[in-house]
Amino acid sequence: MIKAIFFDLDDTLLWDERSVSEAFAKTCQFAQTKYPLDPYTLEKAVRKTARKLYSSYDTYEFTKMIGINPFEGLWGDFTHDHKDFQKMNEIIPKYREETWTKGLALLGIDDSDLGATLAEQFRIERKKHPFVYSETFQVLDHLKEEYKLLLLTNGAPDLQMKKLELTPELSPYFDHIVISGDFGKGKPDPSIFEYALNLLSINKKEAIMVGDNLMTDILGAYRVGIKTVWINRNNKIKNEVVPDYEISRLEEIFPLVQELNKMY
């Protein structure tokens, strides 16, 4: 019988992609007040530059393992005492300014002062625009009555907790919050899923994992034998990782859990 449900955070419960897009839009619109540029063209340039710079640092393999993407690097804090987080903390200020300055340069604008201003503006805008999916709280309200809930998220501890601080209604639903940066390894490493099972004193057949990412949420849970539910809101194409179930809205989890419970 299902006793617990593990949830991913970003783009499963929180609409992180929209928050980032909104921050880019507002920041690039601000840049437009300084130069005659197209905000969308600047956004594309900055996203491209961010990915390229981010992957050039010695910390890149660590960030991939923990699950911290380039756009989180543009606004998050990384003050954890782990040596690689300390390295990130040293690199990140320069990374932010350089990303925006080089993005401007791709549009033919040489202005490092504006680059520094935009770097700070993006941080402000991202914090101002936390989005939660419309069904998130309704679904958690219903599930909390019958199941243990655990939040299993990749990312830096400071950053993921900041996201939860920006949406303070979310944390109280969960019996435990497991962040890869605290644990030391991220999804899809099986050990973080085993750790989550141990926290709740349950076995793999008593949990399901709900997440939007096939290569982290679904693959990791599959590796330890936990049933998987892929939330695919945007009709993404499957890859070689095959989830047990696929849904397009969180409410669809209710009949799935009932079906699973009938199997036991």
Protein Blocks (a to p, Z undefined) as FASTA:
>chain_A
ZZbdcddfehplpcfklmmmmmmmmmmmmmmmmpccdfklmmmmmmmmmmmmmmmpmklm
mmmmnopafklmmmpccfbfbfklmmmmmmmmmmmmmmmmmmmmmnopacfklmmmmmmm
mmmmmmmmccddfklmmmmmmmmmmmccddddeddfklmmmmmmmmmmlmmmpmbdcdfk
lnopacfbfklmmmmmmmnopafklcccddfbfklmmmmmmmnopacddddfkopacdfb
dcfbdcfbfklmmmmmmmmmmmZZ
